[in-house]
Amino acid sequence: MKVETTQSPAEDLMDPSSAVWSDLTSETVSLSPVPLEAQPNEYIRVSRAAKPYGATGEAVASAVKNGEQLFVRLEWQDDASPNTEFADAAAILTGKGDEIQTLGSEDAPVGFWYWASDREQSLSLISRGPGVVRNNADVVTSASASLDGGRWAVVLAGPSSEVTDNQIGVAIWNGSNDERAGLAAVSGWLPLDTE
């Protein structure tokens, strides 16, 4: 994924509808469900065996760097069904290792810059597997979002120093499908092409 450098102010970059984003290169990112066998307990594995999850098959991503901050804009088609108990959500994943498909592991944790439609603030989290997360107060992130014509556009930002091995991942949760914790659609690692 191409990452351009800009002098545009952060407030413009945090606006998902800003014209700044229309001038940047975007990439379609394929997503697939976190494997059912990786889910943390038998109840989830049995109850979700007949109810597919992680059905958001792709997102469009753009990235730009401004000083020490990395801004990533994600856009995807929302499910037309209304959310009930769970919110739509998205995250930028940071880290390394093959465990991205299981949202990390005990030995290879994955960082999350996490946004949810029912929260005012983004969260910085560390994931050690599906549903095994804790807050990461050492990393400050921000997010903003808009829903237009049934499509979410979300900007997530955080310190570029947290992006190890020059790669990021993407995860999306569809709240109307009761997706939360490890019930997500996730990408593989996306190499960043920085200028």
C-alpha positions in Angstrom: 0.0 0.0 0.0 1.4 3.4 -1.0 1.9 5.8 1.9 2.4 9.4 0.8 3.7 12.3 2.9 1.7 15.4 3.3 1.8 18.8 5.0 -2.1 18.8 5.2 -3.2 19.6 8.8 -4.3 16.7 11.0 -7.9 18.1 11.2 -8.2 17.7 7.4 -6.8 14.2 7.4 -9.1 13.1 10.2 -12.1 14.1 8.1 -13.1 11.0 6.1 -14.8 13.2 3.5 -11.9 15.6 3.1 -10.7 16.3 -0.5 -7.2 15.3 0.7 -8.2 11.7 0.5 -9.5 11.8 -3.0 -6.0 12.8 -4.3 -4.3 9.7 -2.7 -3.8 6.3 -4.1 -6.2 3.7 -2.7 -6.0 -0.1 -2.6 -8.7 -2.7 -2.3 -7.9 -5.0 0.6 -9.3 -8.5 0.7 -10.7 -9.7 4.1 -11.6 -13.2 5.3 -13.0 -14.5 8.6 -10.8 -15.3 11.6 -10.7 -19.1 11.5 -13.5 -20.8 13.4 -11.0 -23.2 15.0 -9.1 -20.3 16.4 -12.1 -19.0 18.4 -11.4 -19.1 22.2 -14.0 -21.5 23.4 -16.2 -24.4 22.2 -19.4 -22.4 22.7 -18.4 -19.8 20.1 -17.1 -22.5 17.7 -20.4 -24.5 17.9 -22.8 -21.6 17.9 -21.1 -19.8 15.0 -20.6 -22.9 12.9 -24.0 -22.4 11.2 -23.9 -18.6 11.3 -21.2 -17.2 9.1 -19.3 -14.2 10.4 -16.5 -12.0 9.0 -18.6 -11.5 5.8 -17.1 -8.1 4.9 -15.1 -9.3 2.0 -13.2 -6.2 1.2 -12.4 -2.6 2.2 -10.7 0.2 0.3 -7.7 1.7 2.1 -5.6 4.8 1.7 -2.7 5.9 3.9 -0.7 9.1 4.4 2.0 10.2 6.8 2.1 13.6 8.4 5.1 14.1 10.6 5.2 11.3 13.1 1.5 10.2 12.6 0.2 7.7 10.2 -3.4 8.2 9.0 -5.3 5.3 7.3 -8.7 5.7 5.7 -10.9 2.6 5.3 -14.1 2.5 3.4 -16.5 -0.5 3.1 -20.1 -1.4 2.4 -22.2 -1.7 5.5 -24.8 -4.4 6.0 -28.3 -3.0 5.4 -29.6 -4.7 8.6 -29.7 -2.5 11.7 -27.3 -3.1 14.5 -28.9 -4.4 17.8 -26.5 -5.4 20.6 -23.2 -4.9 18.8 -21.6 -2.0 17.0 -19.9 -1.8 13.6 -16.1 -1.6 14.2 -12.8 -1.4 12.4 -9.1 -1.6 13.4 -5.7 -1.1 11.9 -3.4 -3.9 13.1 0.3 -3.5 13.8 2.9 -6.1 14.5 4.5 -9.0 12.7 4.2 -12.8 12.4 1.7 -15.2 10.8 -0.7 -14.8 13.7 -2.5 -11.8 12.0 -5.2 -14.2 10.8 -6.0 -15.1 14.5 -5.6 -11.5 15.7 -2.3 -12.3 17.4 -1.1 -14.9 19.9 0.5 -15.0 23.3 4.0 -15.1 21.6 3.2 -12.6 18.8 0.7 -10.0 20.0 -1.0 -7.6 17.5 -1.6 -4.0 18.2 -5.1 -2.5 17.4 -6.0 1.1 16.6 -9.7 0.4 17.2 -12.8 2.3 16.3 -16.4 1.4 17.0 -19.6 3.2 16.0 -20.9 3.3 19.5 -17.8 4.9 21.1 -16.8 8.5 21.1 -13.1 7.8 21.4 -10.8 5.3 19.6 -9.0 2.7 21.6 -5.4 1.4 21.5 -5.4 -2.3 22.3 -3.1 -5.3 22.3 -4.6 -8.6 21.1 -3.1 -12.0 21.9 -5.7 -13.9 20.0 -9.5 -13.8 19.3 -11.2 -12.0 22.2 -7.9 -11.8 24.3 -7.3 -8.0 24.4 -6.2 -5.4 26.8 -5.8 -1.6 26.7 -2.5 -0.2 25.6 -2.3 3.2 27.3 1.2 3.8 25.9 -0.1 4.4 22.4 -2.5 7.3 21.7 -4.8 6.9 18.7 -7.7 8.8 17.2 -10.5 8.0 14.8 -13.4 9.6 13.0 -16.1 8.2 10.8 -19.0 8.9 8.5 -21.8 6.7 7.1 -23.0 7.8 3.7 -25.2 5.8 1.3 -24.7 2.6 3.3 -20.9 2.9 3.2 -18.6 3.5 6.2 -15.6 5.8 5.8 -13.3 5.7 8.8 -10.0 7.4 9.5 -7.7 5.9 12.1 -4.5 7.6 13.2 -1.6 6.7 15.4 2.1 7.0 15.8 4.0 5.7 12.8 6.7 4.4 15.2 4.2 1.7 16.2 4.1 0.2 12.6 6.7 -2.6 12.8 8.2 -4.2 9.8 6.6 -1.5 7.7 3.2 -3.3 7.4 -0.3 -3.0 8.7 -3.4 -5.1 8.7 -7.1 -4.4 8.6 -10.0 -5.9 10.6 -13.7 -5.1 10.3 -16.7 -6.2 12.5 -20.3 -6.2 11.2 -22.4 -5.3 14.3 -25.7 -6.4 12.7 -24.3 -9.9 12.3 -23.4 -10.0 16.0 -19.7 -9.7 15.2 -17.4 -8.8 18.1 -14.1 -9.9 19.7 -12.6 -12.7 17.4 -15.7 -12.8 15.1 -14.2 -10.5 12.5 -13.0 -10.2 8.9 -9.3 -9.7 8.7 -6.7 -9.0 6.0 -3.2 -10.4 5.7 -0.2 -8.1 6.3 -0.1 -5.2 3.8 3.4 -3.9 3.1 3.7 -0.1 3.1 5.4 1.6 0.3 6.6 4.9 1.9 8.1 7.7 0.0 
